[in-house]
Amino acid sequence: MTLGTAGRRFHRSEVAVASTKKKKKSKPPAGRRRATKASDSERPKTAESAEAEEGEEAEAEASGEPETDDEIAADVIDAPGEVVEDVDLAHLLPKEKAGDRSSGAITRIDPLQVYMREIQAHPLLTPDEEHKLAVDYTKSGNVESAARMVTANLRLVVKIAYEYRRAYRNIMDLIQEGNIGLMQAVKRYDPYRGVKLSSYAAWWIRAYMLRFILNNWRLVKIGTTQAQRRLFFNLNKEKARLAAMGVEPSHAAIATSLKVDERDVVEMDRRLAKSDASLDAPVGDGEGRQTTRMDLLPATAQGPDSIAEGAELSELVRERLDEFRKTLSGKDLEIFDKRLVSDEPLTLQELGDQFGVSRERVRQLEARLTGKLREFLKSTLGDAVEVGG
């Protein structure tokens, strides 16, 4: 997400809520997660392999990742969050080779590096500046103050995205999701709680990135419930922990440790062990052409025999309804024509007004007429047609 896109997206979301915004308690999100210190040794680590454990960060260890903004906000706690220091991206930028700009040669432009250079043009905020902007936004809903806080913390999103670069290859997608989380953090930030904005926003940024990784790990979403999300981020890590302790990582042991159902463990283990299968992949060769999985799927459309059967049955029912109508008179005929078989049936009240009776009386007449119709069709067609009461 470029800076301009982030500003416009934030502006649209803030205009919609500016009229109703009140002071909100800014609590460090991820309520059941650990609050950590600011030392490098205690920062969340990326996973070791390229499989699901790569997304098993410390902040997802307890409850899995929330699905919506409200669920993310529901995971907020009162304890102070980790202290996030100001971020310098200079070590992430590649050094330019001598003559790159003067040679005039055509070179490949890396959008990530362009974006990183662009966000470094926005200076960081001092604590006093940050507090004043946050108070201004909280009291007046000034979108410009909020946008200034967002742009000053964009480099924090890049730093956190680099922690997950092995869990998801397209780091620009992670940055985009993290920017959305940053805007949510600014929207809900409370400057009166004494928590640094970057420390508070770090939880929101990670939550959005982890949710994105979960939703886009496979073409088919593999984690929909809370238990499945918890297993997605912790299953392989729990297996390694139990194995290191000399305990067999059975499904029952993992289910007990993570407090989930054993069936969920079995299902998630199967999902993570297998990759997506293409329906267009060939599975055999018959009659001179390759057969795909799509060819083996049952057809959803009705076959010729079902179509012919339905048409014949519809014709029989229409004929029997014409016969049944000839046996009716008075109010029963009116109800039959204007309510039971009409394309735009009248309401019970409209028929009651027409007959000069209550709508309850019309309902009783309709129920009696429906019973007669059911018995008539059963006597002529058997049980092939079911008439609802």
Contacts in CASP RR format, 6 or more apart in sequence:
PFRMAT RR
TARGET T0000
AUTHOR 0000-0000-0000
METHOD contacts of the structure
MODEL  1
MTLGTAGRRFHRSEVAVASTKKKKKSKPPAGRRRATKASDSERPKTAESA
EAEEGEEAEAEASGEPETDDEIAADVIDAPGEVVEDVDLAHLLPKEKAGD
RSSGAITRIDPLQVYMREIQAHPLLTPDEEHKLAVDYTKSGNVESAARMV
TANLRLVVKIAYEYRRAYRNIMDLIQEGNIGLMQAVKRYDPYRGVKLSSY
AAWWIRAYMLRFILNNWRLVKIGTTQAQRRLFFNLNKEKARLAAMGVEPS
HAAIATSLKVDERDVVEMDRRLAKSDASLDAPVGDGEGRQTTRMDLLPAT
AQGPDSIAEGAELSELVRERLDEFRKTLSGKDLEIFDKRLVSDEPLTLQE
LGDQFGVSRERVRQLEARLTGKLREFLKSTLGDAVEVGG
1 9 0 8 1.000
1 175 0 8 1.000
1 176 0 8 1.000
1 179 0 8 1.000
1 180 0 8 1.000
2 115 0 8 1.000
2 118 0 8 1.000
3 118 0 8 1.000
3 119 0 8 1.000
3 122 0 8 1.000
3 151 0 8 1.000
3 154 0 8 1.000
6 150 0 8 1.000
6 151 0 8 1.000
6 154 0 8 1.000
6 179 0 8 1.000
6 183 0 8 1.000
7 147 0 8 1.000
7 150 0 8 1.000
9 180 0 8 1.000
9 183 0 8 1.000
10 143 0 8 1.000
10 146 0 8 1.000
10 147 0 8 1.000
10 150 0 8 1.000
10 183 0 8 1.000
10 186 0 8 1.000
11 143 0 8 1.000
11 147 0 8 1.000
13 183 0 8 1.000
13 187 0 8 1.000
14 141 0 8 1.000
14 143 0 8 1.000
14 146 0 8 1.000
14 187 0 8 1.000
15 143 0 8 1.000
17 187 0 8 1.000
18 141 0 8 1.000
18 143 0 8 1.000
21 141 0 8 1.000
23 138 0 8 1.000
23 190 0 8 1.000
23 192 0 8 1.000
24 188 0 8 1.000
24 190 0 8 1.000
25 76 0 8 1.000
25 190 0 8 1.000
25 193 0 8 1.000
26 188 0 8 1.000
26 189 0 8 1.000
26 190 0 8 1.000
26 191 0 8 1.000
26 193 0 8 1.000
26 195 0 8 1.000
26 200 0 8 1.000
27 76 0 8 1.000
27 77 0 8 1.000
27 78 0 8 1.000
27 190 0 8 1.000
27 193 0 8 1.000
28 35 0 8 1.000
28 76 0 8 1.000
28 77 0 8 1.000
28 79 0 8 1.000
28 80 0 8 1.000
28 81 0 8 1.000
28 82 0 8 1.000
28 195 0 8 1.000
28 199 0 8 1.000
28 200 0 8 1.000
28 203 0 8 1.000
29 72 0 8 1.000
29 73 0 8 1.000
29 75 0 8 1.000
29 76 0 8 1.000
29 77 0 8 1.000
29 185 0 8 1.000
29 200 0 8 1.000
29 203 0 8 1.000
29 204 0 8 1.000
29 207 0 8 1.000
30 59 0 8 1.000
30 75 0 8 1.000
30 76 0 8 1.000
30 77 0 8 1.000
30 203 0 8 1.000
30 206 0 8 1.000
30 207 0 8 1.000
31 63 0 8 1.000
31 75 0 8 1.000
31 76 0 8 1.000
31 77 0 8 1.000
32 62 0 8 1.000
32 63 0 8 1.000
32 75 0 8 1.000
32 77 0 8 1.000
33 58 0 8 1.000
33 59 0 8 1.000
33 60 0 8 1.000
33 61 0 8 1.000
33 62 0 8 1.000
33 63 0 8 1.000
33 75 0 8 1.000
33 203 0 8 1.000
34 58 0 8 1.000
34 59 0 8 1.000
34 61 0 8 1.000
35 77 0 8 1.000
35 79 0 8 1.000
35 80 0 8 1.000
35 81 0 8 1.000
35 82 0 8 1.000
36 42 0 8 1.000
36 43 0 8 1.000
36 44 0 8 1.000
36 58 0 8 1.000
36 81 0 8 1.000
36 82 0 8 1.000
37 82 0 8 1.000
37 83 0 8 1.000
38 82 0 8 1.000
38 83 0 8 1.000
38 84 0 8 1.000
38 85 0 8 1.000
43 82 0 8 1.000
43 163 0 8 1.000
44 57 0 8 1.000
44 58 0 8 1.000
44 59 0 8 1.000
44 163 0 8 1.000
44 206 0 8 1.000
45 57 0 8 1.000
45 58 0 8 1.000
45 163 0 8 1.000
46 54 0 8 1.000
46 55 0 8 1.000
46 57 0 8 1.000
46 163 0 8 1.000
46 164 0 8 1.000
46 165 0 8 1.000
46 166 0 8 1.000
46 167 0 8 1.000
47 53 0 8 1.000
47 54 0 8 1.000
47 55 0 8 1.000
47 56 0 8 1.000
47 57 0 8 1.000
47 166 0 8 1.000
47 167 0 8 1.000
47 236 0 8 1.000
47 237 0 8 1.000
48 54 0 8 1.000
49 236 0 8 1.000
50 166 0 8 1.000
51 236 0 8 1.000
51 272 0 8 1.000
52 217 0 8 1.000
52 232 0 8 1.000
52 233 0 8 1.000
52 235 0 8 1.000
52 236 0 8 1.000
52 272 0 8 1.000
53 235 0 8 1.000
53 236 0 8 1.000
53 237 0 8 1.000
53 240 0 8 1.000
54 164 0 8 1.000
54 166 0 8 1.000
54 167 0 8 1.000
55 164 0 8 1.000
55 167 0 8 1.000
55 210 0 8 1.000
55 213 0 8 1.000
55 233 0 8 1.000
56 233 0 8 1.000
56 234 0 8 1.000
56 236 0 8 1.000
56 237 0 8 1.000
57 163 0 8 1.000
57 164 0 8 1.000
57 206 0 8 1.000
57 210 0 8 1.000
57 233 0 8 1.000
59 203 0 8 1.000
59 206 0 8 1.000
59 207 0 8 1.000
59 210 0 8 1.000
60 210 0 8 1.000
60 229 0 8 1.000
60 230 0 8 1.000
60 233 0 8 1.000
60 234 0 8 1.000
61 233 0 8 1.000
61 234 0 8 1.000
61 237 0 8 1.000
62 230 0 8 1.000
63 75 0 8 1.000
63 226 0 8 1.000
63 229 0 8 1.000
63 230 0 8 1.000
64 226 0 8 1.000
64 229 0 8 1.000
64 230 0 8 1.000
64 232 0 8 1.000
64 233 0 8 1.000
64 234 0 8 1.000
65 207 0 8 1.000
65 210 0 8 1.000
65 211 0 8 1.000
65 214 0 8 1.000
65 229 0 8 1.000
65 233 0 8 1.000
66 72 0 8 1.000
66 74 0 8 1.000
66 75 0 8 1.000
66 207 0 8 1.000
66 211 0 8 1.000
67 211 0 8 1.000
69 184 0 8 1.000
72 184 0 8 1.000
72 204 0 8 1.000
72 207 0 8 1.000
72 208 0 8 1.000
73 188 0 8 1.000
75 207 0 8 1.000
80 195 0 8 1.000
80 199 0 8 1.000
81 195 0 8 1.000
81 199 0 8 1.000
81 200 0 8 1.000
81 203 0 8 1.000
82 199 0 8 1.000
82 202 0 8 1.000
83 196 0 8 1.000
83 199 0 8 1.000
84 156 0 8 1.000
84 196 0 8 1.000
84 198 0 8 1.000
84 199 0 8 1.000
84 201 0 8 1.000
84 202 0 8 1.000
85 198 0 8 1.000
86 124 0 8 1.000
86 198 0 8 1.000
87 155 0 8 1.000
87 156 0 8 1.000
87 158 0 8 1.000
87 159 0 8 1.000
88 155 0 8 1.000
89 116 0 8 1.000
89 119 0 8 1.000
89 120 0 8 1.000
89 155 0 8 1.000
89 158 0 8 1.000
89 159 0 8 1.000
90 120 0 8 1.000
92 116 0 8 1.000
92 158 0 8 1.000
92 162 0 8 1.000
93 113 0 8 1.000
93 116 0 8 1.000
93 117 0 8 1.000
94 113 0 8 1.000
100 107 0 8 1.000
111 172 0 8 1.000
112 171 0 8 1.000
112 172 0 8 1.000
115 158 0 8 1.000
115 172 0 8 1.000
115 175 0 8 1.000
116 155 0 8 1.000
116 158 0 8 1.000
119 151 0 8 1.000
119 154 0 8 1.000
119 155 0 8 1.000
119 158 0 8 1.000
120 155 0 8 1.000
122 151 0 8 1.000
122 152 0 8 1.000
122 154 0 8 1.000
123 152 0 8 1.000
124 152 0 8 1.000
125 133 0 8 1.000
125 148 0 8 1.000
125 149 0 8 1.000
125 152 0 8 1.000
127 196 0 8 1.000
130 149 0 8 1.000
130 152 0 8 1.000
130 191 0 8 1.000
130 196 0 8 1.000
130 197 0 8 1.000
131 191 0 8 1.000
133 145 0 8 1.000
133 146 0 8 1.000
133 148 0 8 1.000
133 149 0 8 1.000
134 145 0 8 1.000
134 149 0 8 1.000
134 189 0 8 1.000
134 191 0 8 1.000
134 197 0 8 1.000
135 191 0 8 1.000
136 142 0 8 1.000
136 145 0 8 1.000
137 143 0 8 1.000
137 145 0 8 1.000
137 146 0 8 1.000
137 149 0 8 1.000
137 186 0 8 1.000
138 189 0 8 1.000
138 190 0 8 1.000
138 191 0 8 1.000
146 183 0 8 1.000
146 186 0 8 1.000
146 187 0 8 1.000
149 186 0 8 1.000
149 189 0 8 1.000
149 197 0 8 1.000
150 179 0 8 1.000
150 182 0 8 1.000
150 183 0 8 1.000
150 186 0 8 1.000
153 182 0 8 1.000
153 197 0 8 1.000
153 198 0 8 1.000
153 201 0 8 1.000
154 179 0 8 1.000
154 182 0 8 1.000
156 182 0 8 1.000
156 198 0 8 1.000
156 201 0 8 1.000
156 202 0 8 1.000
156 205 0 8 1.000
157 175 0 8 1.000
157 178 0 8 1.000
157 179 0 8 1.000
157 182 0 8 1.000
157 205 0 8 1.000
158 175 0 8 1.000
160 178 0 8 1.000
160 202 0 8 1.000
160 205 0 8 1.000
160 206 0 8 1.000
160 209 0 8 1.000
161 171 0 8 1.000
161 174 0 8 1.000
161 175 0 8 1.000
161 178 0 8 1.000
161 209 0 8 1.000
162 171 0 8 1.000
164 174 0 8 1.000
164 209 0 8 1.000
164 210 0 8 1.000
164 213 0 8 1.000
165 171 0 8 1.000
165 174 0 8 1.000
167 213 0 8 1.000
168 174 0 8 1.000
168 212 0 8 1.000
168 213 0 8 1.000
168 216 0 8 1.000
168 217 0 8 1.000
173 212 0 8 1.000
173 216 0 8 1.000
174 209 0 8 1.000
174 212 0 8 1.000
174 213 0 8 1.000
177 208 0 8 1.000
177 209 0 8 1.000
177 211 0 8 1.000
177 212 0 8 1.000
178 204 0 8 1.000
178 205 0 8 1.000
178 208 0 8 1.000
178 209 0 8 1.000
180 208 0 8 1.000
181 201 0 8 1.000
181 204 0 8 1.000
181 205 0 8 1.000
181 207 0 8 1.000
181 208 0 8 1.000
182 201 0 8 1.000
182 204 0 8 1.000
182 205 0 8 1.000
184 204 0 8 1.000
184 208 0 8 1.000
185 197 0 8 1.000
185 200 0 8 1.000
185 201 0 8 1.000
185 203 0 8 1.000
185 204 0 8 1.000
185 205 0 8 1.000
186 197 0 8 1.000
186 201 0 8 1.000
188 204 0 8 1.000
189 197 0 8 1.000
189 200 0 8 1.000
189 201 0 8 1.000
210 233 0 8 1.000
214 221 0 8 1.000
214 222 0 8 1.000
214 223 0 8 1.000
214 229 0 8 1.000
214 232 0 8 1.000
214 233 0 8 1.000
215 221 0 8 1.000
217 232 0 8 1.000
218 275 0 8 1.000
218 276 0 8 1.000
219 276 0 8 1.000
220 276 0 8 1.000
222 228 0 8 1.000
222 232 0 8 1.000
222 268 0 8 1.000
222 271 0 8 1.000
222 272 0 8 1.000
223 229 0 8 1.000
223 232 0 8 1.000
223 268 0 8 1.000
225 264 0 8 1.000
227 260 0 8 1.000
227 261 0 8 1.000
227 264 0 8 1.000
228 264 0 8 1.000
228 267 0 8 1.000
228 268 0 8 1.000
230 258 0 8 1.000
230 260 0 8 1.000
231 258 0 8 1.000
231 260 0 8 1.000
231 264 0 8 1.000
231 265 0 8 1.000
231 268 0 8 1.000
232 268 0 8 1.000
232 272 0 8 1.000
234 258 0 8 1.000
235 254 0 8 1.000
235 258 0 8 1.000
235 265 0 8 1.000
235 268 0 8 1.000
235 269 0 8 1.000
235 272 0 8 1.000
236 272 0 8 1.000
238 249 0 8 1.000
238 254 0 8 1.000
238 257 0 8 1.000
238 258 0 8 1.000
239 249 0 8 1.000
239 254 0 8 1.000
240 249 0 8 1.000
242 248 0 8 1.000
242 249 0 8 1.000
242 253 0 8 1.000
242 254 0 8 1.000
242 257 0 8 1.000
243 249 0 8 1.000
247 253 0 8 1.000
251 262 0 8 1.000
251 265 0 8 1.000
251 266 0 8 1.000
251 269 0 8 1.000
252 262 0 8 1.000
254 265 0 8 1.000
255 261 0 8 1.000
255 262 0 8 1.000
255 264 0 8 1.000
255 265 0 8 1.000
258 265 0 8 1.000
277 293 0 8 1.000
278 293 0 8 1.000
279 292 0 8 1.000
279 293 0 8 1.000
279 294 0 8 1.000
279 297 0 8 1.000
280 292 0 8 1.000
280 293 0 8 1.000
280 294 0 8 1.000
281 292 0 8 1.000
281 293 0 8 1.000
282 290 0 8 1.000
282 291 0 8 1.000
282 292 0 8 1.000
283 291 0 8 1.000
283 292 0 8 1.000
283 293 0 8 1.000
283 296 0 8 1.000
284 290 0 8 1.000
284 291 0 8 1.000
285 291 0 8 1.000
313 384 0 8 1.000
313 385 0 8 1.000
316 381 0 8 1.000
317 377 0 8 1.000
317 381 0 8 1.000
317 385 0 8 1.000
320 376 0 8 1.000
320 377 0 8 1.000
320 380 0 8 1.000
320 381 0 8 1.000
321 341 0 8 1.000
323 376 0 8 1.000
323 380 0 8 1.000
324 372 0 8 1.000
324 373 0 8 1.000
324 376 0 8 1.000
324 377 0 8 1.000
325 333 0 8 1.000
325 336 0 8 1.000
325 337 0 8 1.000
327 376 0 8 1.000
328 336 0 8 1.000
328 369 0 8 1.000
331 355 0 8 1.000
331 365 0 8 1.000
332 365 0 8 1.000
332 369 0 8 1.000
332 372 0 8 1.000
334 351 0 8 1.000
334 354 0 8 1.000
334 355 0 8 1.000
335 351 0 8 1.000
335 362 0 8 1.000
335 365 0 8 1.000
335 366 0 8 1.000
335 369 0 8 1.000
336 369 0 8 1.000
338 345 0 8 1.000
338 346 0 8 1.000
338 351 0 8 1.000
339 345 0 8 1.000
339 346 0 8 1.000
339 351 0 8 1.000
339 366 0 8 1.000
340 366 0 8 1.000
340 369 0 8 1.000
340 370 0 8 1.000
340 373 0 8 1.000
346 354 0 8 1.000
347 359 0 8 1.000
348 359 0 8 1.000
348 360 0 8 1.000
348 362 0 8 1.000
348 363 0 8 1.000
348 366 0 8 1.000
349 359 0 8 1.000
351 359 0 8 1.000
351 362 0 8 1.000
352 358 0 8 1.000
352 359 0 8 1.000
352 361 0 8 1.000
352 362 0 8 1.000
355 361 0 8 1.000
355 362 0 8 1.000
367 389 0 8 1.000
370 387 0 8 1.000
370 388 0 8 1.000
370 389 0 8 1.000
371 387 0 8 1.000
371 389 0 8 1.000
373 387 0 8 1.000
374 387 0 8 1.000
374 388 0 8 1.000
374 389 0 8 1.000
377 385 0 8 1.000
377 387 0 8 1.000
378 385 0 8 1.000
END
